């Protein structure tokens, strides 16, 4: 058990002890613009994206490589970019 204010040995901590809030999720039907707005508003760099195949993660790197560098439109679907 990790108590607030105590040093944290990350390698030995349970994930629940490290998480400070509920995960941020983004709909797979959200546009790239909507996903980027959510990430900015919630101050996260990788929201979870629930899909029929499981849960994905949309990262800042995805935006750079799959959206910006690829020239995708801001209205493209984030869960499919």
C-alpha positions, -999 to 999 in steps of 0.1 A, spaced: 0 0 0 14 34 -9 4 63 13 2 98 1 34 118 6 55 87 8 82 80 -18 70 57 -45 90 27 -58 74 25 -92 87 -9 -101 70 -24 -71 38 -3 -71 4 -16 -82 -10 3 -112 -40 14 -90 -16 32 -67 -1 52 -96 -34 63 -112 -48 95 -99 -80 98 -119 -103 78 -142 -89 71 -177 -98 95 -205 -116 78 -234 -122 90 -270 -149 76 -292 -136 58 -323 -162 78 -342 -146 112 -330 -129 132 -357 -92 140 -355 -101 176 -345 -124 164 -317 -98 139 -304 -71 166 -304 -95 190 -285 -103 163 -259 -66 156 -254 -59 193 -249 -89 199 -226 -82 168 -205 -44 175 -206 -35 139 -217 -12 127 -244 -28 93 -250 -66 87 -245 -80 52 -247 -102 43 -277 -126 15 -271 -134 -5 -302 -151 -38 -311 -116 -54 -312 -106 -41 -278 -91 -9 -264 -66 11 -284 -45 41 -275 -44 73 -295 -10 89 -290 7 122 -298 29 102 -321 -1 89 -340 -11 125 -347 24 133 -360 29 102 -382 -7 92 -392 -24 126 -394 0 155 -399 27 138 -419 2 118 -439 -19 149 -447 -51 135 -432 -80 159 -429 -90 172 -395 -124 157 -401 -110 122 -405 -121 97 -379 -96 94 -351 -103 57 -345 -94 48 -381 -66 72 -389 
